[in-house]
């Protein structure tokens, strides 16, 4: 068996799926019964984390092949921002379900502020927003033809 196959079997399948089989085992050991209610959510969170990790590994492998420096850091910044946004959305929805409207609104406003900041950063070098490249007037810094 190759090292890759051993790693996959031990680290990814057995240890990585601990969030599925450990709660089932503990429930069987402590409560002497196993309920099905939490198993689907455990399976879903396992596959999402595995899929996410696989996608990142694939992306990083391709970047290494291309020898692009700095792009990895930007990629992880984007991932962090996406996870922050997702966390804010989920948190706001959960708070709203439990009728904690002010806290839900607070998270929504935080999300808006983060979104504004991201939009500003993303459009920092956008040529459409530079005064010197104004579409209708050309160079806004030059003197007018009539004086």
N, C-alpha and C positions, 0 to 999 in steps of 0.2 A: 504494500500500500504506500502511495506517495506521501510526502510530507503535507502537501496541500490537502489530500483526502483525509489524513489523520487530523489536521487542524480543523477542517470542516466538520468532521464527525464529532470531535471532542469539544471544541470551542463553540462552534456555531449551533450544532444540533443539540448536544447534551447540556452543556453549561448555559448556552444562550437561551434555551427553552425553560430554564429554571422557574421563570415566572408563570409557566403553565403547570408543570408537574409538582413543584414544591407546595403551592397552596392546596392542591388535591391531596397530596400525601399528608400534610399537616392536618387537614380536615378529617381525613380517614383515621389518623393516629389519635387525635385529640377528641374529636366528637363521635368517632366510631361510625361515621356515615359520610357520604360524598354527595353533595348537591351539584346540579348541573348549571345553576344560575350564573356563576362567575366564570365558567370555562370559556364561553364565547368571547368575552371581553379580554381574557388573558391571551387567547389565541390571536385576536386581532392586534393587540398591542405588541405581541411578539413579531408578527409578520410585518407590521409597519416599521418597527425598529430594524428588523433584518433587511427589509427592502431599502430603507433609507441608508443604512450602512453600506449596502451593496452598491447603491447608486453613487455614493460619495467615493467609495473605493474605485469604481469604474472611472469616474470623472478624474480623480487624482492620477490614476494610471495613464489616462490619455494626456493629461497635462505634463506628466513626466516625460512622455514620449515626445511631446512638442517642445520641451525645455522652456517653458514660459514661467518666468519668475514674477512674483507679485500677484499673479492671478489666483493662486491658492488662497491667499489671505483675503482677497476680495470675495471669493466664493464662500468662505466661512463667515464673513461678515454678512453676506446675503442670507445664508442659512440661519444665522442668529436672529436677524431681523424678521425672517419669515416665522421662526418659532416664537419670537416675542409677540408678533401679531396674532398668531394662532392662539397663544396663551391668553392674550387680552380678549379675543373673541369668545373663547370657551369660558373664561372667567366671567365676562359680562353676561353671557347667556345663563350660566348657572346662578349667578347672583339675581338675575331677573326672574328666573323660575322660582326662587325662594323669596320673592317680593322684597329684595334689598335693592330697591330702585336707585337710591342715591349712590350706592357703591357701584352699581352697574353703569350708571351714567358717568361716574368718575373714571372707570376703566375705559369707557367709550371716548371720553375727552382725552385721556392719555393716548389712546390709539390714534386719535385725530392729530395730536401734536407730534407723535412719532412719524405719522404718515407725511405731515407737512415737512418735517425735517428731511426725511428720505427723499421726497420729491425735490426739495431744494438742492440737496447734494447730487441727486441723479441728473439734474438739469444744469449743473454748474458750468459745464463746458458746451452747452447746447448753443450752436451758432444762431438759432432763431431768437435768442433772447439777448444778443449783444447789440448795443447801440450802433456800432460801426457797420453792422450788417442789416440795418433796418430795410425791409423789403421795398417799401414805397419811396423812401427818400434817399436811399443810398447812404453815403457817409454822413452821419448826423453831426460830425465835428467840423466839417468844412464850411466856409463862408457861403452865404446865399448868393446866387447869381445877380440879384438886383441890389446888392449893396452890402 
